Each structure stands twice: as C-alpha cells, then as structure tokens.
C-alpha cells in the first residue's frame, strides 16, 4: 500500500497514513542503509504543522533507534528546505520530513531525501518500496525516552544555519535601502519564522496573515492559487504594499501578489527570476522546467543564447538536470523552484527572498518588471484543469491515451507528440497541451498554453470531451 509519487509518499490520515505504515516505511529505510553500509551515519528528521506530523516523526525516530541508527530530530516545525539543507551541509545519506506539502488537510506523508539533500529519485524510491515488501511485523522500536537516554535520538534546531545560508547569498544592503512593505501569508504553515527573520533583518516592514497553527489550514487547500490567495490580494491592495508572499504548507512552494494586487502564476515567477538573474545579475547558464511549465522560459533562454531543458514532472528530475547542465534556475508551474548555488530542491523561502532582492536591485515594482518582459517577449496564457476519476475510468483513459495513443481531434497542426510523462502535444504555432495523471493526488491534470486564453480553454474542452471527463 505504500507507493511513492512525484513528491514522496502521501496518503489519507487514518486510512493508509497510519503509525504501522510509518514504522514499516522507516524500517525499510533502515534496512536499505544497512545494505548500503551507511547505517553508522545519523539521519535527520523534520515535520510540518499537519495533524500528527510531530508524533509521526517521533514514531519514525523510535524505529531508527530500534535499528541502532541515530536520529536527529528538528524539535520545531520547519520548512522542508531546512531538512534538505541539513542533509546537504552535513553530507548525510538520508533525511526525512513528515509532510503532505500542498495536499488537502486530510493527507499526510513522508518525503525522503538522499545524499546532497536531493529528493529521492525513482531508483531510490523503487528500492525503498522493494525493502517495504520484506519488512516483518511488528517492527522493532526503542521508546523515545530510551532512545534519548542512549543518545540514539537527539533533538536539534538548525534553522539559523539555513537562514544564514540564504542571507549570505542575497543582496541584503540593496533591500535595506528600499524600506519595502510586504505582506506574508504562510497559509497556516511553517514559513513565518524563516521569512519574517530574513525580511526584518533586511529592514522590511512585514505584515502577516494566517500565521497561527491550524491543522485544517483554515478550511482551504494549503497551496497558493487564485482561490486561496484572495485574502492576501486584499491585504496588499488595501494597505498599498509593495508585495505579497504566500507559501504552501511546508514552504517549498511559492505564490506572489504584486503591487497592483495581481496574483502571479508560478510560471510568471519563474520567468521573472530567470530574466533577473540573466539580464540584471549577469549570470550565465540554461534553465530547466518540467513538461507542464511555460514555454516562455524557452523564449527567454533563446534570446539570451541559452538552452531550456524539458524534464518529466517531479523535482528530482529538475535538480538532476540542473546539476548535469549547470543551470541557473529550475522550476515547475506548481510553484516549486530552486536556484544554482542553493539546495538541490524546492525552496519557497529562498525564492521569495530573491524576488524581494529583485525589486530592490532593479528599483522597479514587480508589475513594472513583468510588463518589461511582456514588451520584449509577448504573453502566453495557460489553462489548467483537474479531474477526479474512478479506478475503471483511470484504466480506460490510460489505455486510450497512453497505450493506444489516440489523440483528440484538435484544430491546430501538430508538430510532435511526446510520451515522456503522460501525453504532450506540441502545435506548430508554438502552443501545447499536456494530459497526465498526478503523482501526488488521484487526479488527471490537463495543461494548455496558447497565445490567447480563448484558444487554451477551447483545447482543454476538446480534450475533456474526447476523454469523456
């Protein structure tokens, strides 16, 4: 029952996300560490603000202690990137964080990180799943108190090191000179302490909403999107602020509201940051995006004499391609991105700080910078849709779309079709449409990007009708 998706293992609390399954998964990692002869090393564990996250981290620690593997537990909820940073800096082979990221509140899960602070790749997760099959029950454990007594469980709080690493790479003096007024929406998640510390250090005026601990996330999805970001938009416009920053539940994804109150799609954020790093900071290098992310990045890269690389959905693919190509930036349309020289995974805290730096260094408002890009490259429009399905319907769609490779009758000339991840159709006019099954939720997702919104909606409707969704 424990299967990894594109962002770790996620399941409904009390259904598959249970103490027993947490212990089984942890024991599988213990056995994998023994097999790889790295069980003499410590592991680091973190957690977010979801229901049972802290307890789940402690249950996992008891399994590591029972296997005589030292577990260092971050004793306060922190952004997922903090755990990744700790794994990278301390050259550990494994780390874990209890989170379901942006999923609904009824979910929880576990992300596993490997050497270098990277998301466990497909090979690693398959190996963990194979070890899961061989775990015998009951799983041996050592009580939390006994584990601490034997120094097999240690509580730590490495947030300062992580924050210092960001501050070191940001032009804090430029930000200090601007006296920026910023609204922060952690969406009841874990980013408030980190972002507030950095922004206040840079002498920004910070106003916070939705900061308290709520395991139901205010009854909303803990993901910045057009529906969940409205309170932040209102706060920015009513208080005449320079910027609004929102992060998802575990702070590895980002949402931005500009000075006019406009919600910037994650695609816009990627386009802005790559433009800033290349044009204003004079960095050199390609950019990496997944198959469902804007081709505006391709246009930018081409204009700068650089390359844009396309990879499947899953940040492990982005970070791997970034390393292979020494890319400046890598990101995805769901809001995750990272920058060369930082950690090898998504970091909403660092990305938000870099956007603040961009405003300070250029001396331009975010809306002005976006219009500067539009004037140079034009504008593309993306339509995104999600559909739930029965098990039978999923099999039917998979058979038709991915096995028989039947395509809908679309009103645009097709340049090529890719089955790298789902089905992506590239049109000769530069537009594209992609249909794929989500790796984190039981949904089919359709993305379409065209030169105008009406065409993007039309293509999605045709696809929807053809698949009888």
Secondary structure by P-SEA (a helix, b strand, c coil): ccccccccccccccccccaaaaaaaaaaaaaaaaaaccccbbbbbbbccccaaaaaaaaaaaaaaaacbbbbbccccccaaaaaaaaaaacccbbbbbccccccccccbbbbbccccccccaaaaaaaaaaaaacccccccccaaaaaaaccbbbbbaaaaaaaaaaaacaaaaaaacbbbbbbbccccccaaaaaaaaaaaccccccccccccccccccccccccccaaaaaaaaaaacccbbbbbccccccbbbbccccccccaaaaaaaaaaaaccccbbbbbbbbcccccaaaaaaaaaacbbbbbbcccaaaaaaaaaacccccccccccccccccccccccaaaaaaaaaaaaaaacccaaaaaaaaaacbbbbbbbbbbbbbcaaaaaaaaaaccccccccccccccccccccccbbbbcccccbbbbbccccccbbbbbbbcccaaaaaaaaaaaaaaacc
